[in-house]
Amino acid sequence: MSTLPPSYPVDPPAENPGYAPVGYPPLGAGYPAPVEPASGYGAMPPGYGAPPGYGPPPGYSTPGPGYGLPGPGYGLPGYGPPPGYGPPGPGYGPPPGSGPGAPYGPPLVPGAVKPGIIPLRPLTLSDIYNGAVGYIRANPKATLGLTAIVVVIMQVITLAATIGPLTAVNRLNTQPSEELSVGVFGAWMGSAAASGLVTWLGGMLLSGILTVVIGRAVFGSPITIGEAWTRVRGRVLALIGLALLEAAGMVALLGLVVVILVGVAAAANGAAAVLLGVPLLLLVGLLLAYLYTMLMFAPVLIVLERLPLVDAVTRSFRLVRGGFWRVLGIRMLTALVVGMVGGAVAAPFSIASQILLGVTATEGSIAMLLIGTTLSAVGSAISQIITAPFTAGVVVLLYADRRMRAEAFDLVLQTGAAGGPAAVESTDNLWLTRPY
């Protein structure tokens, strides 16, 4: 028994070659090209509507992709294209909800522009301070270990240079004499000068060694104490020369001030020397601050860019000149922070030392004097071990920031970051890159 409606034809009429029920291709022909739906669809001939819910009759294939709309005049009764919609194009579109796929290749790594302790772009104050702390945390063995070695050696030499004058002072208190007083004064001054020179040289050497550690930490590369010393060993003489040059300049300026004041006091009187001395000392202080700021990057340049002494000094002037006030402000803020932290760390040792020195003053015990001095040296050493790496980190990162701002050096650093932490030799050599 047929399942088709009573008036449904088995085959399309031969006299209507374009006829086909809705959704069926004409017999003996391929799929026609899509045609634009015409306005005003006519009604189907009586009795030829498409029965809902029935599949295609036997012998009729299912239309493939690209089958167009029915020809004019054969639409469903009363149905036209929805308002505002254009005619459907040939073929089947993407299924609902599909969109462009994810790009091929490895996914982007968030924070790829920060391979190490700083982002490779011009730095903010928080970037500099976070980086100065971050490199210590990333490599504490090399950072704190190197600092401890250098600081302990400095403190031992300073303590040894101080014990002799302190013993002489104790003898002077028990056996006063004019000859001993002159000798004690000379020994004390010599000891102070030697201690200051050792501290200055040691600080310069320590900053050079830590510069190597920070230079690697910018790219997230570790370094051992032996590697750091190997890289800085050939630059030690230049660092010592810079320290001696700075010390000589400071002594020359202060000596000039003393000579001027003594001359004024001898020519006029003490009041005139005081009136002249106050603004003169202020002027010298400002000049020293200016020179110290302009020379701040010289140790970094000697180590990272491997420049000779004179070239490092002139290049430091060029780098600082464009951002003098920013460099000076950050350096002064850092000195304030370091002073507060260092003072807090050394305070217990200083208090104990002062108590023992007070006992020495009343009882004349040389043992108490030496113990008090040793306690003070221990407190100073611990304070420097904690604060010196932070100070060195700020200076090196300020140098990197100045190069990024003045020379677009961040682009150079980003090329080195592509090699990853393993490409240590190439990243070390990146610091040698100079602007044209």
C-alpha positions as CSV (number, residue, x, y, z in Angstrom):
1,M,0.0,0.0,0.0
2,S,1.4,3.4,-0.9
3,T,2.5,5.7,1.8
4,L,2.2,8.8,-0.3
5,P,-0.7,11.2,-0.3
6,P,-3.4,10.3,-2.8
7,S,-2.5,13.0,-5.3
8,Y,1.3,12.9,-4.9
9,P,2.9,12.0,-8.3
10,V,5.4,9.3,-8.4
11,D,7.5,11.0,-11.1
12,P,7.6,14.7,-12.0
13,P,5.6,15.6,-15.1
14,A,7.8,15.4,-18.2
15,E,6.4,18.7,-19.6
16,N,7.7,20.6,-16.6
17,P,11.5,19.8,-16.7
18,G,12.2,22.3,-14.0
19,Y,9.7,20.9,-11.6
20,A,10.8,19.1,-8.5
21,P,9.2,18.8,-5.1
22,V,10.8,21.0,-2.5
23,G,14.2,19.5,-1.5
24,Y,14.5,17.1,-4.5
25,P,16.7,17.5,-7.6
26,P,15.2,17.1,-11.1
27,L,15.7,13.8,-12.7
28,G,18.4,13.4,-15.2
29,A,20.2,16.6,-14.3
30,G,23.0,17.7,-12.0
31,Y,22.6,20.1,-9.2
32,P,21.7,23.5,-10.6
33,A,23.7,26.6,-9.6
34,P,22.1,28.6,-6.8
35,V,19.5,31.1,-7.9
36,E,18.3,34.1,-6.2
37,P,14.9,33.7,-4.6
38,A,12.4,35.8,-6.5
39,S,9.9,37.9,-4.8
40,G,6.3,36.8,-4.8
41,Y,6.5,33.0,-4.5
42,G,3.4,31.4,-6.1
43,A,1.4,28.8,-4.6
44,M,2.0,25.1,-5.4
45,P,-0.4,23.5,-7.9
46,P,-3.4,22.0,-6.1
47,G,-2.5,18.8,-4.3
48,Y,1.3,19.1,-4.8
49,G,2.4,20.4,-1.4
50,A,5.4,18.7,0.3
51,P,4.1,16.3,2.9
52,P,5.7,17.1,6.3
53,G,7.7,14.4,8.0
54,Y,8.1,12.1,4.9
55,G,11.5,11.2,3.6
56,P,12.4,11.2,-0.2
57,P,10.5,8.7,-2.3
58,P,12.5,5.8,-3.6
59,G,14.9,6.6,-6.4
60,Y,15.6,10.1,-5.4
61,S,19.0,11.0,-4.0
62,T,19.6,13.4,-1.1
63,P,21.0,16.7,-2.4
64,G,24.6,17.3,-1.7
65,P,26.4,20.5,-0.7
66,G,25.7,23.4,-2.9
67,Y,22.1,22.6,-3.9
68,G,20.3,25.8,-4.6
69,L,16.8,27.0,-3.8
70,P,13.8,25.8,-5.9
71,G,13.0,27.7,-9.0
72,P,10.5,30.6,-9.2
73,G,7.0,29.8,-8.5
74,Y,7.5,26.6,-6.5
75,G,7.9,27.7,-3.0
76,L,5.9,26.6,0.0
77,P,2.5,28.3,0.3
78,G,2.8,31.6,2.1
79,Y,6.5,31.3,2.9
80,G,9.1,33.8,1.7
81,P,12.6,34.7,2.9
82,P,12.6,36.2,6.5
83,P,12.7,40.0,6.5
84,G,16.3,41.3,6.6
85,Y,18.1,38.1,5.5
86,G,19.8,37.7,2.2
87,P,19.7,34.6,0.2
88,P,21.8,31.7,1.5
89,G,25.0,31.1,-0.3
90,P,26.1,27.9,-1.9
91,G,27.4,25.1,0.3
92,Y,27.1,24.5,4.0
93,G,28.4,27.0,6.5
94,P,30.2,26.1,9.7
95,P,28.1,24.5,12.4
96,P,26.6,26.7,15.0
97,G,29.0,27.7,17.8
98,S,32.1,27.1,15.7
99,G,34.7,29.9,15.4
100,P,38.3,30.4,14.4
101,G,40.6,27.8,16.0
102,A,43.5,28.5,18.2
103,P,46.7,29.6,16.5
104,Y,49.2,26.9,15.7
105,G,52.6,26.7,17.4
106,P,53.7,26.8,21.1
107,P,51.5,28.9,23.4
108,L,52.8,32.3,24.4
109,V,54.4,32.3,27.8
110,P,53.0,35.0,30.1
111,G,55.7,37.3,31.4
112,A,58.1,36.3,28.6
113,V,59.5,39.8,28.7
114,K,60.7,39.2,32.3
115,P,63.1,36.3,32.0
116,G,64.8,37.2,35.2
117,I,64.6,39.7,38.0
118,I,63.3,42.7,36.0
119,P,61.0,43.2,33.1
120,L,63.0,44.1,29.9
121,R,61.6,47.6,29.6
122,P,62.4,51.0,31.2
123,L,62.1,50.4,35.0
124,T,60.1,52.0,37.7
125,L,61.3,52.4,41.3
126,S,59.4,49.4,42.4
127,D,61.0,47.3,39.5
128,I,64.4,48.4,40.7
129,Y,63.8,47.6,44.3
130,N,62.1,44.3,43.6
131,G,64.9,43.3,41.3
132,A,67.5,44.3,43.9
133,V,65.8,42.0,46.4
134,G,64.9,39.3,43.8
135,Y,68.5,38.6,42.7
136,I,69.5,37.9,46.3
137,R,66.6,35.5,46.8
138,A,67.3,33.8,43.4
139,N,71.0,33.2,44.1
140,P,71.7,33.6,47.9
141,K,74.7,31.4,47.9
142,A,76.7,33.5,45.5
143,T,75.3,36.8,46.6
144,L,75.5,36.5,50.4
145,G,78.5,34.2,50.3
146,L,80.6,36.6,48.2
147,T,79.5,39.5,50.4
148,A,80.3,37.7,53.6
149,I,83.8,36.8,52.4
150,V,84.7,40.3,51.3
151,V,83.1,42.0,54.3
152,V,84.7,39.7,56.9
153,I,88.1,40.2,55.3
154,M,87.6,44.0,55.4
155,Q,86.5,43.9,59.1
156,V,89.4,41.8,60.2
157,I,91.9,44.2,58.5
158,T,90.1,47.2,60.0
159,L,90.0,45.6,63.5
160,A,93.6,44.7,63.3
161,A,94.5,48.3,62.3
162,T,92.4,49.6,65.2
163,I,93.7,47.5,68.0
164,G,97.1,49.2,68.1
165,P,95.8,52.7,68.5
166,L,93.2,51.6,71.0
167,T,95.9,50.0,73.2
168,A,97.9,53.2,73.0
169,V,94.9,55.2,74.0
170,N,94.5,53.0,77.1
171,R,98.1,53.4,78.0
172,L,97.7,57.2,77.5
173,N,94.9,57.2,80.1
174,T,97.0,55.4,82.6
175,Q,100.4,57.0,81.8
176,P,99.8,60.4,80.4
177,S,102.8,62.0,78.6
178,E,103.2,64.6,75.8
179,E,105.3,62.3,73.6
180,L,102.8,59.4,73.9
181,S,100.0,61.8,73.1
182,V,101.6,62.8,69.8
183,G,102.3,59.2,68.9
184,V,98.8,58.1,69.8
185,F,97.3,60.8,67.7
186,G,99.5,59.9,64.7
187,A,98.8,56.2,65.1
188,W,95.1,56.9,65.4
189,M,95.0,59.0,62.2
190,G,97.1,56.4,60.3
191,S,94.7,53.7,61.5
192,A,91.7,55.6,60.5
193,A,93.1,56.3,57.0
194,A,94.1,52.7,56.5
195,S,90.7,51.5,57.6
196,G,88.9,53.9,55.3
197,L,91.1,52.9,52.4
198,V,90.5,49.2,53.0
199,T,86.8,49.7,53.3
200,W,86.7,51.8,50.1
201,L,88.7,49.2,48.1
202,G,86.7,46.3,49.5
203,G,83.4,48.0,48.7
204,M,84.6,48.7,45.2
205,L,85.7,45.1,44.7
206,L,82.5,43.7,46.2
207,S,80.3,45.9,43.9
208,G,82.3,44.6,40.9
209,I,81.7,41.0,41.9
210,L,78.0,41.5,42.6
211,T,77.7,43.2,39.3
212,V,78.5,39.9,37.5
213,V,75.8,38.1,39.6
214,I,73.2,40.8,38.8
215,G,74.1,40.8,35.1
216,R,73.3,37.1,34.9
217,A,70.2,37.4,37.1
218,V,68.6,39.9,34.6
219,F,68.2,36.9,32.3
220,G,67.4,34.4,35.0
221,S,70.8,32.6,34.7
222,P,72.5,31.3,37.9
223,I,76.1,31.8,38.6
224,T,78.5,30.3,41.2
225,I,81.1,32.1,43.3
226,G,83.9,30.7,41.2
227,E,82.3,31.8,38.0
228,A,81.7,35.3,39.3
229,W,85.3,35.6,40.5
230,T,86.6,34.3,37.2
231,R,84.7,37.0,35.3
232,V,85.7,39.8,37.5
233,R,89.3,38.8,38.1
234,G,90.7,40.5,35.0
235,R,88.9,43.8,36.0
236,V,90.3,44.0,39.6
237,L,93.1,46.4,38.7
238,A,90.7,48.8,37.0
239,L,88.4,48.7,40.0
240,I,91.2,49.4,42.4
241,G,92.3,52.2,40.1
242,L,88.8,53.7,40.2
243,A,88.7,53.4,44.0
244,L,92.1,55.2,44.3
245,L,91.0,57.9,41.9
246,E,87.8,58.6,43.8
247,A,89.6,58.6,47.1
248,A,92.4,60.9,45.8
249,G,89.8,63.3,44.5
250,M,87.9,63.4,47.8
251,V,91.1,63.9,49.8
252,A,92.3,66.7,47.3
253,L,89.0,68.6,47.7
254,L,88.9,68.3,51.5
255,G,92.6,69.2,51.7
256,L,92.0,72.3,49.5
257,V,89.2,73.4,51.9
258,V,91.4,72.9,54.9
259,V,94.2,74.9,53.3
260,I,91.9,77.8,52.4
261,L,90.4,77.9,55.9
262,V,93.8,77.8,57.6
263,G,95.0,80.6,55.4
264,V,92.0,82.7,56.1
265,A,92.3,82.1,59.8
266,A,96.0,83.1,59.7
267,A,95.4,86.2,57.6
268,A,92.3,87.5,59.4
269,N,90.8,85.7,62.4
270,G,88.8,82.6,63.3
271,A,85.5,84.3,62.8
272,A,86.3,85.0,59.2
273,A,87.4,81.4,58.7
274,V,84.0,80.2,60.1
275,L,82.0,82.6,57.9
276,L,83.9,81.4,54.9
277,G,84.1,77.8,55.9
278,V,80.4,77.1,56.2
279,P,79.4,77.9,52.6
280,L,82.7,76.5,51.3
281,L,82.1,73.1,53.0
282,L,78.5,73.2,51.7
283,L,79.8,73.8,48.2
284,V,82.3,71.0,48.5
285,G,79.6,68.7,49.7
286,L,77.4,69.5,46.7
287,L,80.4,69.0,44.4
288,L,81.2,65.6,45.9
289,A,77.6,64.5,45.6
290,Y,77.6,65.6,42.0
291,L,80.8,63.7,41.2
292,Y,79.7,60.6,43.1
293,T,76.5,60.5,41.2
294,M,78.2,61.0,37.8
295,L,80.7,58.3,38.5
296,M,78.1,55.9,40.0
297,F,78.1,53.6,36.9
298,A,81.8,53.4,36.4
299,P,82.3,50.1,38.3
300,V,79.5,48.6,36.4
301,L,80.9,49.7,33.1
302,I,84.3,48.3,34.0
303,V,82.9,44.9,34.8
304,L,79.9,44.4,32.4
305,E,81.2,46.4,29.4
306,R,84.8,45.6,30.2
307,L,85.9,49.2,29.6
308,P,89.3,50.6,30.8
309,L,89.2,53.1,33.6
310,V,89.2,56.4,31.6
311,D,86.5,55.2,29.2
312,A,84.4,53.9,32.0
313,V,84.5,57.3,33.7
314,T,83.6,59.3,30.5
315,R,80.8,56.8,29.6
316,S,79.4,57.0,33.1
317,F,79.1,60.8,32.7
318,R,77.3,60.4,29.4
319,L,74.8,57.9,30.8
320,V,74.0,59.8,34.0
321,R,73.7,63.2,32.3
322,G,70.3,62.6,30.7
323,G,68.7,61.4,34.0
324,F,70.8,63.0,36.7
325,W,68.0,64.0,39.1
326,R,66.3,60.6,38.9
327,V,69.6,58.8,39.5
328,L,70.4,61.1,42.4
329,G,67.0,60.8,43.9
330,I,66.8,57.0,43.8
331,R,70.4,56.8,45.1
332,M,69.6,59.1,48.1
333,L,66.4,57.2,48.9
334,T,68.4,53.9,48.8
335,A,71.0,55.3,51.1
336,L,68.2,56.3,53.5
337,V,66.6,52.9,53.4
338,V,70.0,51.1,53.8
339,G,71.0,53.3,56.7
340,M,67.8,52.6,58.6
341,V,68.0,48.8,58.0
342,G,71.7,48.7,58.7
343,G,71.3,50.8,61.9
344,A,68.5,48.5,63.1
345,V,70.6,45.4,62.6
346,A,73.8,46.8,64.1
347,A,72.0,48.5,67.1
348,P,72.2,45.6,69.6
349,F,75.9,45.2,68.9
350,S,76.6,48.9,69.2
351,I,74.7,49.2,72.5
352,A,76.7,46.3,73.9
353,S,79.9,47.8,72.6
354,Q,79.1,51.2,74.2
355,I,78.4,49.5,77.6
356,L,81.8,47.7,77.5
357,L,83.6,50.9,76.4
358,G,82.0,52.6,79.4
359,V,83.3,49.9,81.7
360,T,86.7,50.4,80.1
361,A,86.7,54.1,80.7
362,T,86.0,53.6,84.5
363,E,88.2,50.5,85.1
364,G,90.8,50.9,82.4
365,S,90.4,47.3,81.2
366,I,92.0,46.7,77.9
367,A,90.2,43.4,77.5
368,M,86.8,45.1,77.8
369,L,88.0,47.7,75.2
370,L,88.9,45.0,72.7
371,I,85.7,43.0,73.3
372,G,83.6,46.1,72.8
373,T,85.4,47.0,69.6
374,T,85.1,43.5,68.3
375,L,81.3,43.5,69.0
376,S,81.0,46.7,67.1
377,A,82.9,45.2,64.2
378,V,80.7,42.1,64.2
379,G,77.5,44.3,64.1
380,S,78.9,46.3,61.3
381,A,79.8,43.2,59.3
382,I,76.4,41.7,59.7
383,S,74.8,45.0,58.7
384,Q,77.0,45.2,55.5
385,I,76.3,41.6,54.6
386,I,72.6,42.4,54.6
387,T,72.6,45.8,52.9
388,A,75.6,45.8,50.5
389,P,74.0,43.4,48.0
390,F,70.8,45.5,47.9
391,T,72.8,48.7,47.3
392,A,74.8,47.0,44.5
393,G,71.6,45.7,42.9
394,V,70.1,49.1,42.9
395,V,73.1,50.6,41.2
396,V,73.3,47.9,38.5
397,L,69.6,48.1,37.7
398,L,69.7,51.9,37.6
399,Y,72.5,51.4,35.0
400,A,70.3,49.0,33.0
401,D,67.4,51.4,33.2
402,R,69.5,54.3,31.9
403,R,70.7,52.3,29.0
404,M,67.1,51.3,28.2
405,R,65.9,54.9,28.2
406,A,68.9,56.4,26.5
407,E,69.9,53.7,24.0
408,A,66.8,51.5,23.6
409,F,68.8,48.7,25.2
410,D,65.7,46.8,26.2
411,L,65.4,45.6,22.6
412,V,68.9,44.2,22.8
413,L,68.1,42.5,26.1
414,Q,65.0,41.0,24.6
415,T,67.0,39.3,21.9
416,G,69.2,37.7,24.5
417,A,66.2,36.6,26.5
418,A,65.1,34.5,23.6
419,G,68.0,32.2,24.2
420,G,66.8,31.3,27.7
421,P,68.8,31.0,30.9
422,A,71.2,28.4,29.3
423,A,72.7,30.9,26.9
424,V,74.9,32.5,29.5
425,E,77.8,33.4,27.3
426,S,75.6,35.2,24.8
427,T,73.8,37.1,27.5
428,D,77.1,38.1,29.1
429,N,78.2,39.5,25.8
430,L,75.0,41.5,25.3
431,W,76.2,44.0,27.8
432,L,79.1,44.8,25.4
433,T,76.6,46.1,22.8
434,R,77.0,49.9,22.2
435,P,74.8,52.4,20.4
436,Y,76.0,53.5,17.0
